[in-house]
């Protein structure tokens, strides 16, 4: 039996990623992806720019350029090396825009969709806070934001970074900046499926590529000696349509004059006519903060009527890139609610759902990172691995963006948890750039926003594996019913007895992951009394229930009554619980540590209820493992765990019933008044020894 895929936390779910200093945010992103694989240039071009081949037309173009534009083995407009070193900043690379225009003039009978800009001192317009200034970029010729005074990240299809020297420090700095620029392009514009990048150090260039399944850089080539390679890249970009440039054909910007911009999103449900929804506002976009992964975004939307006008109820639309072999969410909901109809109210109601096509003329073919985006080709990797590294800066790059249309402190159901620090480790293995392709999927729910839903999942023989605050929503009741909690995001749901091949590192929501899952080990196996061999680690239903406990703890530390006066001690104690896996483990394991860090709670009944629940759940772990139930749980013990949860939640509800409205979020109250620093507490006594 294989072990479950390991769970690691993301650095992009931290304070630092949301810093107004782009250098800090960029370095945090690179902690998630510290290494980038290198692929042979020809294999990268064959996969992502396959519409341009070295055919007769290409040879005729190169013959013309060789006669008219290459002088002494260099582009005609490029400065000599001695002169280039004297030029300031991006002036040394200004000739690239002339080369771009020359290739357009020789190859395109019609106006190009694109323009090449060598900038360096311009901060493009952004929907997300970002003060970075790419050295250059290729952008759409017609602006998405027509009234904007500057270029926009929404139009950039290939950011570029340059250095006049080719030493390791220059390379690492360019690599770091291009990874950030590609990431920002993808997180800033929800229409993007992938993005290109280009770096040049002196005369050594690399083509870069990023989609939801990985990031890769080409083998290096000299832009003068290997000018044909540069022409093929330029020609591939020039001749591409918007889909080949990475834009989603079923995702249309319809109103850029408002904030946030309005989009029309098409959803194609099998066996139904396509439906188009107009966005109203963003509900969650934290998934887009990850360079590689699901890229989940959720909007509040209205359906377009026969006159193409939004009308009727408001719904929730989720856009996500799922692994091709994962269960499809709407089918999972249908299966579980079909088996247990009494629990259907604890799941969202699906209105429309289906895969997104790359070609609207062939909607039967889902957009897939392997089959459609990369054309079915594999990147041929070399043994080289690149290390993006930020050069030390004397001052931050830019100040808080005046062109940003929104603050980094976004309020949404899926906002970041702002954990202070995390282990400095990547969550993606560069060797897997050709593995685990993702498919583009959309689902629309009638409700906008559940432990009973978790119960139904367990009864159907599954575990959820990603219980978090963003995956349990409170939605309006049906008819005369009151508001109800529902479970969402069922991509990682797994059959308890399943032994399917594990994927790349699976990421959970850091604050809510069960302690055993963080360690991929059954840590609650009793020292004595267990006669069964411990199997490879697999997630079980108790881990889902423990995640609910962590959600309650997290809420207790983050939410502050409007009549409270929090101090820096509140935040210090929050850090002492969530700063690392070790801190969380100590808080979970030791009664003295638990009581020490919860003593500031205004409702004293809450830590008492949480502690009783914690102690009972730990006992049930040990009892279950002592009888050999590591994956498939004993039903009596599972019922006992749910009873402990229900009892605790009732006590917490009773303790907070008279709490005044207007709860505040602790991170949003910074800076907090100072209090004397607390002495670091000892771990204290384990519950088992009480």
Residue pairs with C-beta under 8 A, 6 or more apart in sequence:
1 499
1 535
1 536
1 538
2 499
2 501
2 502
2 536
3 502
3 520
3 536
3 537
3 538
4 465
4 494
4 502
4 506
4 520
4 537
4 538
4 539
5 502
5 503
5 504
5 505
5 506
6 505
6 506
6 520
7 505
7 506
7 507
7 508
7 513
7 517
7 518
7 520
8 423
8 425
8 427
8 505
8 506
8 507
9 419
9 422
9 423
9 427
9 507
9 508
9 510
9 513
10 32
10 289
10 290
10 422
10 427
10 507
10 510
11 17
11 28
11 29
11 31
11 32
11 422
11 424
12 28
12 29
12 32
12 289
12 290
12 291
12 416
13 286
13 289
13 416
13 417
13 418
13 419
13 422
13 509
13 510
14 28
14 416
14 418
14 419
14 420
14 421
14 422
15 418
15 419
15 420
15 667
16 24
16 25
16 27
16 28
17 25
17 28
17 29
17 289
17 416
18 25
18 129
18 408
18 409
18 416
18 418
19 25
19 28
19 408
20 129
20 131
20 399
20 400
20 408
21 396
21 397
22 130
22 131
22 132
22 180
22 396
22 397
22 398
23 390
23 393
23 396
23 397
24 396
25 130
25 180
26 132
26 176
26 177
26 180
26 390
27 176
27 390
29 179
29 180
29 183
29 291
30 176
30 179
30 180
30 388
30 389
30 390
31 422
31 424
31 425
31 426
32 290
32 291
32 426
32 427
32 428
33 179
33 215
33 291
33 292
33 388
33 426
33 427
33 428
34 387
34 388
34 426
35 385
35 386
35 387
35 426
35 430
36 175
36 179
36 215
36 216
36 217
36 385
36 386
36 387
36 388
36 430
37 214
37 216
37 217
37 379
37 381
37 385
37 386
37 430
37 431
37 433
38 216
38 217
38 218
38 219
38 381
38 382
38 384
38 385
38 386
39 216
39 217
39 218
39 219
39 379
39 380
39 381
39 382
39 433
40 218
40 219
40 379
40 380
40 381
40 382
41 207
41 218
41 219
41 221
41 229
42 380
43 377
43 378
43 379
43 380
44 207
44 209
44 216
44 218
44 379
45 52
45 207
45 218
45 232
45 233
45 236
46 375
46 377
47 374
47 375
47 377
47 378
47 379
48 194
48 196
48 209
48 373
48 374
48 375
49 232
49 233
49 236
49 237
49 240
49 244
50 375
50 377
51 236
51 239
51 240
51 244
52 58
52 232
52 235
52 236
52 239
54 228
54 232
57 107
58 231
58 232
58 235
61 103
61 106
61 107
61 231
61 235
62 228
62 231
64 106
65 102
65 103
65 106
65 227
65 231
68 76
69 75
69 76
69 99
69 102
70 76
70 227
73 224
73 225
74 224
75 95
75 99
75 223
75 224
75 227
77 95
77 98
77 99
78 84
78 95
78 224
79 87
79 92
79 95
81 202
84 92
84 164
85 92
85 164
87 164
89 120
89 121
89 135
90 118
90 119
90 120
90 135
90 136
90 162
92 162
92 164
93 118
93 135
93 136
93 162
93 200
94 118
96 116
96 118
96 136
96 160
97 116
97 117
97 118
97 136
99 230
99 234
100 116
100 138
100 234
100 238
101 116
103 231
103 234
103 235
103 238
104 112
104 238
107 235
107 238
107 239
108 238
108 239
111 141
112 141
112 238
113 140
113 141
113 142
113 240
113 241
113 242
113 245
114 138
114 139
114 140
114 141
114 157
114 237
114 238
115 138
115 139
115 140
115 141
116 136
116 137
116 138
117 136
117 137
117 138
117 139
117 151
118 135
118 136
118 160
119 133
119 134
119 135
119 136
119 137
119 151
120 133
120 134
120 135
120 136
121 133
122 133
122 150
122 151
123 130
123 131
123 132
123 133
123 150
123 398
123 401
123 402
123 403
124 134
124 137
124 150
124 151
124 152
124 153
124 156
124 403
125 145
125 148
125 150
125 151
125 152
125 153
125 154
125 403
125 405
126 152
126 153
126 184
126 188
126 401
126 403
126 404
126 405
127 153
127 154
127 188
127 189
127 260
127 261
127 404
127 405
127 406
128 184
128 187
128 188
128 404
128 406
128 408
129 400
129 401
129 404
129 406
129 407
129 408
130 153
130 184
130 188
130 401
130 404
131 396
131 397
131 398
131 399
131 400
131 401
131 404
132 177
132 180
132 181
132 184
132 397
132 398
133 397
133 398
134 156
134 159
134 160
134 161
134 177
134 181
135 160
135 161
135 162
136 159
136 160
136 161
136 162
137 151
137 156
137 157
137 158
137 159
137 160
137 181
138 156
138 157
138 158
138 160
138 196
138 237
139 151
139 152
139 155
139 156
139 157
140 155
140 157
140 242
143 151
143 152
143 155
144 152
144 154
144 155
144 253
144 256
145 152
145 154
145 256
146 256
147 256
147 257
150 403
153 184
153 185
153 188
153 189
154 188
154 189
154 191
154 253
156 181
156 185
157 195
157 196
157 237
157 245
157 246
158 195
158 196
158 197
158 198
158 237
159 178
159 181
159 182
159 185
159 195
159 197
159 198
160 178
160 197
160 198
160 199
160 200
161 173
161 174
161 177
161 178
161 181
161 197
161 198
161 199
161 200
162 174
162 199
162 200
162 201
163 170
163 171
163 173
163 174
163 200
163 201
163 202
164 170
164 202
165 201
165 202
166 201
166 202
166 203
166 204
167 201
169 389
169 391
170 201
170 391
171 199
171 201
171 386
172 387
172 388
172 389
172 390
172 391
173 389
173 390
173 391
174 199
174 200
174 201
175 199
175 217
175 386
175 387
175 388
175 389
176 388
176 389
176 390
178 197
178 198
178 199
178 208
178 388
179 197
179 208
179 210
179 215
179 291
179 388
181 197
182 195
182 196
182 197
182 208
182 210
182 215
182 291
183 210
183 291
185 192
185 195
186 192
186 194
186 195
186 210
186 288
186 291
186 295
187 285
187 288
187 289
190 251
190 263
190 285
190 288
190 297
190 319
191 247
191 248
191 251
191 252
191 253
191 263
192 246
192 247
192 248
193 211
193 212
193 246
193 247
193 248
193 358
193 367
193 373
193 440
194 209
194 210
194 211
194 212
194 246
194 369
194 373
195 209
195 210
195 246
196 207
196 208
196 209
196 237
196 246
197 207
197 208
197 209
197 210
198 205
198 206
198 207
198 208
198 233
199 205
199 206
199 208
199 217
200 223
203 222
203 223
203 224
203 225
204 220
204 221
204 222
204 223
205 220
205 221
205 222
205 223
205 230
206 217
206 218
206 219
206 220
206 221
207 217
207 218
207 233
208 215
208 216
208 217
208 218
209 215
209 216
209 217
210 216
210 291
210 292
211 369
211 373
211 374
212 292
212 293
212 294
212 295
212 321
212 369
212 438
213 292
213 321
213 369
213 370
213 433
213 436
213 437
213 438
214 292
214 369
214 428
214 430
214 432
214 433
214 434
215 291
215 292
215 433
216 379
216 433
217 386
219 382
219 384
221 229
221 230
223 230
237 245
242 249
243 249
243 358
243 359
248 356
248 367
248 440
249 357
249 358
249 359
249 360
250 265
250 266
250 268
250 356
250 357
250 360
251 263
251 264
251 265
251 266
252 263
252 264
252 265
253 261
253 262
253 263
254 262
254 263
254 264
254 278
255 261
255 262
259 405
259 406
260 279
260 281
260 282
260 405
260 406
262 278
262 279
262 280
263 278
263 279
263 299
264 276
264 277
264 278
264 279
264 304
265 276
265 277
265 279
265 299
265 301
265 317
265 319
265 442
266 274
266 275
266 276
266 277
266 360
267 274
267 275
267 276
267 277
267 317
267 352
267 353
267 354
267 442
267 443
267 444
268 274
268 354
268 355
268 356
268 357
268 363
269 275
269 352
269 353
269 354
270 354
272 352
274 363
275 303
275 304
275 352
275 444
276 303
276 304
276 308
277 299
277 301
277 302
277 303
277 304
277 310
277 315
277 317
277 444
278 301
278 302
278 303
278 304
278 310
279 299
279 300
279 301
279 317
280 299
280 300
280 301
280 302
280 310
280 314
281 299
281 300
282 297
282 298
282 299
282 300
282 410
282 412
283 298
283 299
283 300
283 316
283 412
283 413
283 414
283 448
284 296
284 297
284 298
284 412
284 413
284 414
284 415
284 470
285 296
285 297
285 298
285 410
285 412
285 414
286 296
286 412
286 414
286 415
286 416
286 470
287 293
287 294
287 295
287 296
287 297
287 320
287 414
288 295
288 296
288 297
289 416
290 507
291 428
292 428
293 321
293 507
294 320
294 321
294 322
294 438
294 491
295 319
295 320
295 321
296 318
296 319
296 320
296 414
296 489
297 318
297 319
297 320
298 316
298 317
298 318
298 319
298 413
298 414
299 316
299 317
299 319
300 314
300 315
300 316
300 317
300 448
301 310
301 314
301 315
301 316
301 317
301 444
302 310
302 311
302 312
302 313
302 314
302 315
303 310
303 311
303 312
303 315
304 310
304 311
305 311
305 312
313 446
314 448
315 351
315 444
315 445
315 446
315 448
316 348
316 444
316 445
316 447
316 448
316 449
317 442
317 443
317 444
317 445
318 442
318 443
318 444
318 445
319 356
319 440
319 441
319 442
320 440
320 441
320 442
320 443
320 491
321 369
321 438
321 439
321 440
321 441
322 328
322 438
322 439
322 441
322 491
323 436
323 437
323 438
323 439
323 491
323 503
324 368
324 437
324 438
324 439
325 500
326 491
326 492
327 490
327 491
327 493
328 353
328 441
329 353
329 441
329 443
329 489
329 490
329 491
330 350
330 353
330 443
332 490
332 493
333 347
333 348
333 350
333 490
334 350
335 460
336 343
336 347
336 456
336 457
336 460
336 462
337 343
337 344
337 347
337 456
339 459
339 460
340 456
340 459
340 460
343 452
343 453
343 455
343 456
343 459
345 478
345 481
345 484
345 486
346 450
346 452
346 453
346 456
346 484
346 485
346 486
346 487
347 453
347 456
347 486
347 487
347 488
348 445
348 446
348 447
348 449
348 473
348 475
348 486
348 488
349 445
349 446
349 447
350 443
350 444
350 445
350 446
351 444
351 445
351 446
352 442
352 443
352 444
353 441
353 442
353 443
353 444
354 441
354 442
355 366
355 367
355 439
355 440
355 441
355 442
356 366
356 367
356 440
356 441
356 442
357 363
357 364
357 365
357 366
357 367
358 365
358 366
358 367
358 368
358 372
358 373
358 440
359 365
359 372
365 371
365 372
366 372
366 439
366 440
366 441
367 373
367 439
367 440
368 437
368 438
368 439
368 440
369 437
369 438
369 439
370 376
370 434
370 437
371 437
378 434
379 433
379 434
381 431
381 433
381 434
385 430
409 668
413 449
413 470
413 473
414 470
417 469
417 509
417 510
417 511
417 554
417 578
418 667
419 510
419 511
419 578
419 579
420 575
420 578
420 579
421 579
421 580
422 510
422 580
423 580
423 581
427 505
427 507
428 504
428 505
429 504
429 505
432 504
435 504
436 503
436 504
445 488
447 473
447 475
447 476
447 486
448 475
449 473
449 474
449 475
449 486
449 488
450 472
450 473
450 484
450 485
450 486
450 487
451 472
451 485
451 545
451 548
451 642
451 645
451 646
451 649
452 485
453 472
453 485
453 486
453 487
454 464
454 467
454 487
454 544
454 545
454 548
455 642
457 463
457 464
457 487
457 490
457 493
457 544
458 541
458 544
458 633
458 638
461 495
461 496
461 497
462 493
462 494
462 495
462 496
463 493
463 494
463 496
463 539
463 540
463 541
463 543
463 544
464 471
464 487
464 490
464 492
464 493
464 544
465 492
465 493
465 494
465 506
465 508
465 539
465 543
465 544
466 489
466 491
466 492
466 508
466 509
467 487
467 512
467 544
467 547
467 548
467 551
468 508
468 509
468 511
468 512
468 547
468 551
469 509
469 511
469 512
469 551
469 554
469 555
470 489
470 509
471 487
471 488
471 489
471 509
472 485
472 486
472 487
472 488
472 548
472 551
473 485
473 486
473 488
474 483
474 484
474 485
475 483
475 484
475 485
475 486
476 483
477 483
477 484
492 506
494 500
494 539
496 540
496 541
496 631
496 632
497 631
497 632
508 517
510 578
511 550
511 554
511 578
512 547
512 550
512 551
512 554
513 547
513 550
514 539
514 542
514 543
514 544
514 546
514 547
514 550
515 523
515 546
515 584
515 585
515 588
515 589
516 522
516 523
516 524
516 537
516 543
516 621
517 539
517 543
518 581
518 584
518 585
519 581
519 585
520 537
521 537
522 534
522 537
522 625
522 630
524 618
524 621
524 622
524 625
525 534
525 622
525 625
525 626
526 622
526 625
526 626
529 626
530 625
530 626
531 628
532 625
532 626
532 627
532 628
532 630
534 625
534 630
535 630
535 631
538 630
538 631
540 630
540 631
540 632
540 633
541 633
541 638
542 617
542 620
542 621
542 624
542 633
542 638
542 641
545 617
545 641
545 642
545 645
546 617
548 645
549 610
549 613
549 614
549 617
549 645
550 584
552 610
552 648
552 649
552 652
553 577
553 587
553 610
554 578
556 598
556 601
556 606
556 607
556 610
557 570
557 573
557 574
557 577
557 578
557 666
558 574
558 665
558 666
558 667
559 663
559 664
559 665
559 666
560 566
560 570
560 663
560 664
560 665
560 666
560 669
561 602
561 659
561 660
561 663
561 664
562 660
562 661
562 662
562 663
562 664
563 660
564 602
565 673
566 666
566 669
566 672
567 672
567 673
567 674
567 675
568 672
568 673
568 674
568 675
569 600
569 675
569 678
570 600
570 666
570 672
571 666
571 667
571 670
571 672
572 677
572 678
573 597
573 598
573 600
573 678
574 666
575 583
576 583
576 587
576 597
577 583
577 584
577 587
577 597
578 584
586 593
586 683
587 593
587 594
587 597
588 594
588 614
589 683
589 686
589 687
590 683
590 684
590 685
590 686
590 687
591 611
591 615
591 684
591 685
591 686
591 687
591 690
592 681
592 682
592 683
592 684
592 685
593 681
593 682
593 683
593 684
594 607
594 610
594 611
594 614
595 607
595 611
596 681
596 684
597 681
598 606
598 607
598 610
599 607
601 607
603 655
603 656
603 659
605 651
605 652
605 654
605 655
606 652
606 655
606 656
608 651
609 647
609 648
609 651
609 652
609 655
610 648
610 652
612 644
612 647
612 648
613 644
613 645
613 647
613 648
614 687
615 687
616 640
616 641
616 644
617 641
617 644
617 645
618 687
618 688
620 637
620 640
620 641
620 644
623 637
624 630
624 633
624 634
624 637
627 634
629 637
